Amino acid sequence: MQKTTFYIENYIRPDEAFHFARKSLAKRFPNAAHDHNFFEVFLIESGQTSHWINGETQQLEPGHLTFIRPNDVHAFRADRAKGCQIINVMFRVETAQHLKARYANPIANAFFDSAAHMPEMHKLDTVRFARAINVAQQLQTAHRSLARIEEFLLVLTNRVADAAGGLTPNAPRWFAEACSAAQSQTVFSQGAAGFIAAAGRSHEHVCRTCKAVTGLTPSEYINQVRIEYAAHLLRSDERAIDDVVDACGFDNSSYFYRLFRRQYGTTPRKYRLENQRDPFQMVDRDGR
């Protein structure tokens, strides 16, 4: 397919930091694919589309979120029967560079900073998809300021397309998407069964892949996610520990306590006492 280049200067004024578009895709491929002198993020809102990207063709549907880099060459063709509604956000190279420098973890080598041949794509579960639509709608009517695009991208990379920690660049896309989905309470509260359902593969296939990629079984992987969530609650919330156990989806409190001690080296109660801070009381620099 032939290629042309799109330029950010044709879409935004010098005083603007991003461009937002919500549109229906054409039902045929354009005469030429395109690359860019900017970054973009797109979300499939409804329908389906063929996405020709870097010499390969993907079939995308609602919930697919993709981080496009300047050198990616791509084009779309909407499904002739279903059509396709897409949300697209373009932003300057300088914005991406600043965010990478300022927030190296978790942005460096991931999301729009990925060095892989194919751009990073996430299949969002129901909760994350709704969150993505909500933050996109807020951006649609916002002033085209640098602060708003940085806020939007930080939400995407921290609360929508949460990076699946510890994955190798060669991890199967479906497995990376399942790990991303597993960060949602609606998934991890179901335990390994929720993780396997999010993967959409057989139990045996998920087990083999999980062990090969992470060194853990699905149960071990999802329990790490659950215990980390419990730790966040213990640091920031006053709910009873039994309620934290329930929020993480554990039926057995003793099992939760054993996993927590294994991961954090202490009991949930001691962890709370050592890490929770009252915002209305002064503490010294040692946390006392």
Protein Blocks (a to p, Z undefined) as FASTA:
>chain_A
ZZddddfklmbcfkbcbdcddddddfbdcfbdcddfbdcddddfbhcddddeehiacddd
ehiacdddfklccdddddfklopadddddddfklmmmmmmmmmplkgopajlpcbfbdcd
ddddfklmmmmmmmmmmmmmmccbfklmmmmmmmmmmmmmgccehiafklcfklmmmmmm
mmpmklmmnommlmmmmnopafklmmmmmmmmnopafklmmmmmmmmmmmmmmmmpcbdf
klmmmmnopablklmmmmmmmmnopafklmmmmmpccfkbccdfkoZZ
